[in-house]
Amino acid sequence: MQNALESCSSSSSVSVLVAEANEMSCQLVETALRPRRYRVSVVGSAIDSSGAVSLLKERAPDVAVISSQLREGPLEGFRVVRELRSLQSRTRAVMLLDTRERDLVIDAFRCGAHGIVFRDEPLETLGKCIHAVHQGQVWANSQQLGYVLEALSLTMPMRLQDARGMDLLSKREESVVRQVAEGMTNREISAHLKLSEHTVRNYLFRIFDKLGVSTRVELVLYCLQERHNGSS
């Protein structure tokens, strides 16, 4: 996350959609992000799930900032994030949460969010999060990632399959993913699976390529989201 903080100031303008519980909240977020230093352009806002999804399809913003609470209810934002993910859109989601409750954090990432910002955090944090997520990074601290790893380890083993039900990974690659989900380093994985660290790195490169991810964190989130889709 430190790299994202350092690179934010040099990033180009990011198009953003805001989904909040009411018009006033939408206007407050839009006004707060207006200063030039944030390099953000708000291209639309919505206060309900149908309006949010419609605008996401129509305007395809770079990032959608979605409150957990929309006009229909306190958890409606999670449904919008799931819908966004099902659209296979290039738009990446940031969720605004009212509390740091463990289950809400896990559900946000499980639904497809790439970043979480809490309402008691400085506005500067939201601006940096938007740019980090736009650059393909995951905005999460060590505690939040710990929640995700724990949730994923409780649901393993798992099979990653394509739309036709074909396995995406070999059994050995699945074993490597399982160890990553448990928080193991490459050295620990090599010892556990009796492989060289070089071989483990090669497996990870192949896994990243097959799943379209680029980091271990993205791999863990991918697995968490796919596991959720398979059980729903």
Secondary structure in CASP SS format (residue, H / E / C, confidence):
PFRMAT SS
TARGET T0000
AUTHOR 0000-0000-0000
METHOD secondary structure of the structure
MODEL  1
M C 1.00
Q H 1.00
N H 1.00
A H 1.00
L H 1.00
E H 1.00
S H 1.00
C H 1.00
S H 1.00
S H 1.00
S C 1.00
S C 1.00
S C 1.00
V E 1.00
S E 1.00
V E 1.00
L E 1.00
V E 1.00
A E 1.00
E C 1.00
A C 1.00
N C 1.00
E H 1.00
M H 1.00
S H 1.00
C H 1.00
Q H 1.00
L H 1.00
V H 1.00
E H 1.00
T H 1.00
A H 1.00
L C 1.00
R C 1.00
P C 1.00
R H 1.00
R H 1.00
Y H 1.00
R C 1.00
V E 1.00
S E 1.00
V E 1.00
V E 1.00
G E 1.00
S E 1.00
A E 1.00
I C 1.00
D C 1.00
S H 1.00
S H 1.00
G H 1.00
A H 1.00
V H 1.00
S H 1.00
L H 1.00
L H 1.00
K H 1.00
E H 1.00
R H 1.00
A C 1.00
P C 1.00
D C 1.00
V E 1.00
A E 1.00
V E 1.00
I E 1.00
S E 1.00
S C 1.00
Q C 1.00
L E 1.00
R C 1.00
E C 1.00
G E 1.00
P C 1.00
L C 1.00
E H 1.00
G H 1.00
F H 1.00
R H 1.00
V H 1.00
V H 1.00
R H 1.00
E H 1.00
L H 1.00
R H 1.00
S H 1.00
L C 1.00
Q C 1.00
S C 1.00
R C 1.00
T C 1.00
R E 1.00
A E 1.00
V E 1.00
M E 1.00
L E 1.00
L E 1.00
D C 1.00
T C 1.00
R C 1.00
E C 1.00
R H 1.00
D H 1.00
L H 1.00
V H 1.00
I H 1.00
D H 1.00
A H 1.00
F H 1.00
R H 1.00
C H 1.00
G C 1.00
A C 1.00
H C 1.00
G E 1.00
I E 1.00
V E 1.00
F E 1.00
R C 1.00
D C 1.00
E C 1.00
P C 1.00
L H 1.00
E H 1.00
T H 1.00
L H 1.00
G H 1.00
K H 1.00
C H 1.00
I H 1.00
H H 1.00
A H 1.00
V H 1.00
H H 1.00
Q C 1.00
G C 1.00
Q C 1.00
V C 1.00
W E 1.00
A C 1.00
N C 1.00
S H 1.00
Q H 1.00
Q H 1.00
L H 1.00
G H 1.00
Y H 1.00
V H 1.00
L H 1.00
E H 1.00
A H 1.00
L H 1.00
S H 1.00
L H 1.00
T H 1.00
M C 1.00
P C 1.00
M C 1.00
R C 1.00
L C 1.00
Q E 1.00
D C 1.00
A C 1.00
R C 1.00
G C 1.00
M C 1.00
D E 1.00
L C 1.00
L C 1.00
S C 1.00
K H 1.00
R H 1.00
E H 1.00
E H 1.00
S H 1.00
V H 1.00
V H 1.00
R H 1.00
Q H 1.00
V H 1.00
A H 1.00
E C 1.00
G C 1.00
M C 1.00
T C 1.00
N H 1.00
R H 1.00
E H 1.00
I H 1.00
S H 1.00
A H 1.00
H H 1.00
L H 1.00
K C 1.00
L C 1.00
S C 1.00
E H 1.00
H H 1.00
T H 1.00
V H 1.00
R H 1.00
N H 1.00
Y H 1.00
L H 1.00
F H 1.00
R H 1.00
I H 1.00
F H 1.00
D H 1.00
K H 1.00
L H 1.00
G C 1.00
V C 1.00
S C 1.00
T C 1.00
R H 1.00
V H 1.00
E H 1.00
L H 1.00
V H 1.00
L H 1.00
Y H 1.00
C H 1.00
L H 1.00
Q H 1.00
E H 1.00
R H 1.00
H H 1.00
N H 1.00
G H 1.00
S H 1.00
S C 1.00
END
